[in-house]
Amino acid sequence: MTATDEIPAPGEAAANSVAAPSASPPAEHNPAVPSPGVSAASLESLAPLDDPDPDVPGNRSFVITWLASLLFGFLGLDRFYTRRYRTGVLKLVSLGGLGIWWIIDLGIVLAGGLRCGRRPLRGFAQDKEIAWIATGLSLIVAYSLQVDELVRALLSGLF
């Protein structure tokens, strides 16, 4: 006898057990008893909420918004891309709030708070981890290359 012969399958356990003659059939065969399975309504509630219809043209991409915020956030490009023109102009004029608004907006984009209209950005659920990791690595590389001193030297040469 092997190990698989000793362990009965779930359906066999009820069939092999000794039951009284008046006992009702197992629950899986009785239509009056609800199935222990998961209902379709509860499965629908588990569907991802961030991308209900990817074919709607008004929805903007999370990856493009994130890259615009990371690379050109001081110019307000992320705000222009998500159709926030007034704050985009303010961010452009103030050069990203002298860097403070730029960093705050990058955090808002990474957290999923920046939306296009009232809808979340398309692809946020599947790409957010990669964006967080890439942002962290780019900050580490920029700090190790002393990019801040390079930018400061370039700006002092212009003014």
C-alpha positions as CSV (number, residue, x, y, z in Angstrom):
1,M,0.0,0.0,0.0
2,T,1.4,3.4,-0.9
3,A,1.0,6.7,0.8
4,T,-1.6,7.9,-1.7
5,D,-3.7,4.8,-1.1
6,E,-3.9,5.6,2.6
7,I,-5.3,9.1,2.2
8,P,-8.8,9.2,0.8
9,A,-9.9,11.9,-1.7
10,P,-12.3,14.5,-0.3
11,G,-15.3,12.9,-2.1
12,E,-14.3,9.4,-1.0
13,A,-14.2,10.3,2.7
14,A,-18.0,10.8,2.8
15,A,-18.7,7.7,0.7
16,N,-16.4,5.5,2.8
17,S,-17.7,6.6,6.1
18,V,-20.3,4.4,7.8
19,A,-23.6,6.4,7.9
20,A,-26.9,5.6,9.5
21,P,-29.7,4.6,7.1
22,S,-31.7,7.8,7.9
23,A,-28.7,10.1,7.2
24,S,-29.2,12.6,4.4
25,P,-26.8,12.5,1.4
26,P,-23.6,14.5,1.6
27,A,-23.9,18.3,1.2
28,E,-22.3,18.2,-2.2
29,H,-25.1,16.2,-3.6
30,N,-28.0,17.9,-1.7
31,P,-29.3,20.9,-3.7
32,A,-30.9,22.4,-0.6
33,V,-27.5,22.9,1.2
34,P,-25.4,25.8,-0.3
35,S,-22.1,24.9,-1.8
36,P,-19.0,25.8,0.2
37,G,-17.5,27.4,-2.9
38,V,-17.1,31.1,-3.5
39,S,-20.0,33.0,-5.1
40,A,-19.6,35.0,-8.3
41,A,-20.6,38.2,-6.5
42,S,-17.7,37.9,-4.1
43,L,-15.3,37.2,-6.9
44,E,-16.3,40.4,-8.7
45,S,-15.5,42.4,-5.6
46,L,-11.9,41.1,-5.9
47,A,-11.4,42.5,-9.4
48,P,-8.8,45.2,-9.7
49,L,-10.3,48.6,-9.3
50,D,-7.6,50.8,-10.9
51,D,-8.3,49.8,-14.5
52,P,-12.0,49.2,-15.1
53,D,-11.8,49.8,-18.8
54,P,-8.4,50.2,-20.4
55,D,-9.9,51.2,-23.8
56,V,-11.3,54.5,-22.5
57,P,-9.2,57.2,-24.2
58,G,-9.3,59.7,-21.3
59,N,-7.3,57.6,-18.9
60,R,-3.6,58.4,-18.7
61,S,-0.7,55.9,-18.2
62,F,0.9,55.6,-14.8
63,V,4.4,54.8,-16.2
64,I,4.4,58.0,-18.4
65,T,3.1,60.1,-15.6
66,W,5.8,58.7,-13.2
67,L,8.6,59.3,-15.7
68,A,7.4,62.8,-16.4
69,S,7.2,63.5,-12.7
70,L,10.7,62.0,-12.0
71,L,12.5,63.6,-15.0
72,F,10.6,66.7,-15.8
73,G,8.5,67.3,-12.6
74,F,10.2,70.7,-12.0
75,L,8.7,71.9,-15.3
76,G,5.2,70.6,-14.4
77,L,5.1,68.1,-17.2
78,D,3.3,65.5,-15.0
79,R,0.6,68.0,-14.3
80,F,0.1,68.9,-18.0
81,Y,0.0,65.2,-18.9
82,T,-2.8,64.6,-16.4
83,R,-4.8,67.6,-17.7
84,R,-4.1,69.8,-14.6
85,Y,-3.1,72.9,-16.6
86,R,-3.5,75.6,-13.9
87,T,-1.2,73.8,-11.4
88,G,1.1,72.8,-14.3
89,V,1.6,76.5,-15.2
90,L,2.2,77.3,-11.5
91,K,4.7,74.5,-11.2
92,L,6.5,75.6,-14.4
93,V,6.8,79.2,-13.2
94,S,8.0,78.3,-9.8
95,L,10.3,75.5,-11.1
96,G,8.5,72.9,-9.1
97,G,8.2,75.1,-6.1
98,L,12.0,75.3,-6.0
99,G,12.1,71.5,-5.9
100,I,9.7,71.0,-2.9
101,W,6.6,70.7,-5.0
102,W,8.5,68.4,-7.4
103,I,9.4,65.9,-4.7
104,I,5.9,66.0,-3.1
105,D,4.3,65.4,-6.5
106,L,6.7,62.5,-7.2
107,G,5.5,60.9,-3.9
108,I,1.9,61.5,-4.8
109,V,2.3,59.8,-8.2
110,L,4.1,56.9,-6.6
111,A,1.4,56.5,-4.0
112,G,-1.3,56.6,-6.6
113,G,-2.8,59.8,-5.5
114,L,-2.5,61.7,-8.8
115,R,-5.5,61.0,-11.0
116,C,-6.7,62.0,-14.4
117,G,-10.1,63.4,-13.9
118,R,-11.6,61.2,-11.2
119,R,-10.1,58.0,-12.5
120,P,-6.8,56.4,-11.3
121,L,-3.9,56.2,-13.7
122,R,-3.9,53.2,-16.0
123,G,-1.5,50.5,-15.0
124,F,-0.8,51.7,-11.5
125,A,-1.5,48.3,-9.8
126,Q,1.0,46.3,-11.9
127,D,3.8,48.9,-12.2
128,K,3.9,50.6,-8.8
129,E,6.6,48.3,-7.3
130,I,8.9,48.8,-10.2
131,A,8.5,52.5,-10.1
132,W,9.3,52.6,-6.3
133,I,12.4,50.5,-6.8
134,A,13.6,52.5,-9.9
135,T,13.0,55.8,-8.1
136,G,15.0,54.7,-5.1
137,L,17.9,53.4,-7.2
138,S,18.0,56.6,-9.3
139,L,18.1,58.7,-6.1
140,I,21.0,56.6,-4.8
141,V,22.9,56.9,-8.1
142,A,22.2,60.6,-8.3
143,Y,23.5,61.1,-4.7
144,S,26.6,58.9,-5.3
145,L,27.4,60.9,-8.5
146,Q,27.0,64.1,-6.7
147,V,24.5,65.4,-9.2
148,D,23.5,68.2,-6.8
149,E,26.9,69.8,-7.0
150,L,26.9,69.4,-10.8
151,V,23.5,71.2,-11.0
152,R,24.7,73.9,-8.6
153,A,27.8,74.5,-10.8
154,L,25.7,74.7,-13.9
155,L,23.3,77.2,-12.4
156,S,26.1,79.3,-11.0
157,G,27.7,79.5,-14.4
158,L,24.4,80.7,-16.0
159,F,23.8,83.4,-13.5
